[in-house]
């Protein structure tokens, strides 16, 4: 098991990643609209793609956190039963 502070550091950037994905998608769409002369369609599409990317990262982090919690629970249960995983 690793110290709790490592987990905090790993998952503390998820919110920032969500916001940055949305902002970067919006900015890329805005740039395409200015370059091509679109009427905001690329901005909307870029924002939606950024939103998708951000929530996908959030989902992946949540699944990873869930797997780690299950592993820690199993290790704790083995320790309580007296099984040693160093054997």
Secondary structure as UniProt FT lines:
FT   HELIX           4..11
FT   TURN            12..13
FT   HELIX           14..36
FT   HELIX           41..81
FT   TURN            85..86
//
